[in-house]
Amino acid sequence: MADRHAAFVGSIPVNYDRYLGPVFFHGYADDLVARLPAVDRIRVLETACGTGIVTERLVARLRGRGTVVATDLNEAMLDYARARRPASASLEWRQADATSLPFSDESFDVVLCQFGLMFFADKALAMREAFRVLRPSGVFLFNVWDAMEHNPIGRITHETAAKFFPTDPPEFYRIPFGFHDSASIVALLERAGFQPIQWHRVDTTGTSPSARDAAVGLIEGSPIYGAIVERCAAGLDAIKAAVAANIAAELGDHPVRCSLRALVFQAIVRR
């Protein structure tokens, strides 16, 4: 049975934004956007924008001094983001594949991607596309998760769900936490043409009002939801309850505070 890793559809976008945003994404969105060189007339391309968590912060940071084109391949996520923040003179929403960008060469100053690269089928091609659309001295800013062992809430979810399906466990959470070898990532960037390249490990803390809220996001705010329903829809509530109980036991409850670790890369175009 194949997990549909790109199936961010149905109720997943709203649960992703509401419940997973504070757990996984808000702190790293603040960190990534703070690295942006906010100069006049800057043109920023965001790939894999999801529900617009980073996009919202980009628009606030630029304050009309530049423009943001926010893209995602997944139409359901993009529709949700667009409904929350309509397009404006400084913001354009566009459906686009990060491995085949519909933009001309050297048309952006920054390409930014938060926790999207792990899901791209051809990561090398996505990096080459980022290089192609960047102007000389342009910056490719992105982050990826470190290993699951450094992100316990992801590990707890993965291990808990797997116990319900010992012969056919859902594998979704291996994807976001499976692309973290810094040497391999640097090598891909170098082959795409980027130089110099800097990267850092960044630790932060995710939060959730309760273990129950966290479990709703972790199960119903990601494609693991579809994988579970395909295997045993009747077991969904029991899995969420088990995830909540294990999170509370290891990370606390009311609120949940979870340590997170990611790698942040900054790669420059020198033509």
Secondary structure in CASP SS format (residue, H / E / C, confidence):
PFRMAT SS
TARGET T0000
AUTHOR 0000-0000-0000
METHOD secondary structure of the structure
MODEL  1
M C 1.00
A C 1.00
D C 1.00
R C 1.00
H C 1.00
A C 1.00
A C 1.00
F C 1.00
V C 1.00
G C 1.00
S C 1.00
I H 1.00
P H 1.00
V H 1.00
N H 1.00
Y H 1.00
D H 1.00
R H 1.00
Y H 1.00
L H 1.00
G H 1.00
P H 1.00
V H 1.00
F H 1.00
F H 1.00
H H 1.00
G H 1.00
Y H 1.00
A H 1.00
D H 1.00
D H 1.00
L H 1.00
V H 1.00
A H 1.00
R C 1.00
L C 1.00
P C 1.00
A C 1.00
V C 1.00
D C 1.00
R C 1.00
I C 1.00
R E 1.00
V E 1.00
L E 1.00
E E 1.00
T E 1.00
A C 1.00
C C 1.00
G C 1.00
T C 1.00
G C 1.00
I H 1.00
V H 1.00
T H 1.00
E H 1.00
R H 1.00
L H 1.00
V H 1.00
A H 1.00
R H 1.00
L H 1.00
R C 1.00
G C 1.00
R C 1.00
G C 1.00
T E 1.00
V E 1.00
V E 1.00
A E 1.00
T E 1.00
D E 1.00
L C 1.00
N C 1.00
E H 1.00
A H 1.00
M H 1.00
L H 1.00
D H 1.00
Y H 1.00
A H 1.00
R H 1.00
A H 1.00
R H 1.00
R C 1.00
P C 1.00
A C 1.00
S E 1.00
A C 1.00
S C 1.00
L E 1.00
E E 1.00
W E 1.00
R E 1.00
Q E 1.00
A C 1.00
D E 1.00
A C 1.00
T C 1.00
S E 1.00
L C 1.00
P C 1.00
F C 1.00
S C 1.00
D C 1.00
E C 1.00
S C 1.00
F E 1.00
D E 1.00
V E 1.00
V E 1.00
L E 1.00
C E 1.00
Q E 1.00
F C 1.00
G C 1.00
L H 1.00
M H 1.00
F H 1.00
F C 1.00
A C 1.00
D C 1.00
K H 1.00
A H 1.00
L H 1.00
A H 1.00
M H 1.00
R H 1.00
E H 1.00
A H 1.00
F H 1.00
R H 1.00
V H 1.00
L E 1.00
R E 1.00
P E 1.00
S E 1.00
G E 1.00
V E 1.00
F E 1.00
L E 1.00
F E 1.00
N E 1.00
V E 1.00
W E 1.00
D C 1.00
A C 1.00
M H 1.00
E H 1.00
H H 1.00
N C 1.00
P H 1.00
I H 1.00
G H 1.00
R H 1.00
I H 1.00
T H 1.00
H H 1.00
E H 1.00
T H 1.00
A H 1.00
A H 1.00
K H 1.00
F H 1.00
F C 1.00
P C 1.00
T C 1.00
D C 1.00
P C 1.00
P C 1.00
E C 1.00
F H 1.00
Y H 1.00
R H 1.00
I C 1.00
P C 1.00
F C 1.00
G C 1.00
F C 1.00
H C 1.00
D C 1.00
S H 1.00
A H 1.00
S H 1.00
I H 1.00
V H 1.00
A H 1.00
L H 1.00
L H 1.00
E H 1.00
R H 1.00
A H 1.00
G C 1.00
F E 1.00
Q E 1.00
P E 1.00
I E 1.00
Q E 1.00
W E 1.00
H E 1.00
R E 1.00
V E 1.00
D E 1.00
T E 1.00
T E 1.00
G E 1.00
T E 1.00
S E 1.00
P C 1.00
S C 1.00
A H 1.00
R H 1.00
D H 1.00
A H 1.00
A H 1.00
V H 1.00
G H 1.00
L H 1.00
I H 1.00
E H 1.00
G C 1.00
S C 1.00
P C 1.00
I H 1.00
Y H 1.00
G H 1.00
A H 1.00
I H 1.00
V H 1.00
E H 1.00
R H 1.00
C H 1.00
A H 1.00
A H 1.00
G H 1.00
L H 1.00
D H 1.00
A H 1.00
I H 1.00
K H 1.00
A H 1.00
A H 1.00
V H 1.00
A H 1.00
A H 1.00
N H 1.00
I H 1.00
A H 1.00
A H 1.00
E H 1.00
L H 1.00
G C 1.00
D C 1.00
H C 1.00
P C 1.00
V E 1.00
R E 1.00
C E 1.00
S E 1.00
L E 1.00
R E 1.00
A E 1.00
L E 1.00
V E 1.00
F E 1.00
Q E 1.00
A E 1.00
I E 1.00
V E 1.00
R C 1.00
R C 1.00
END
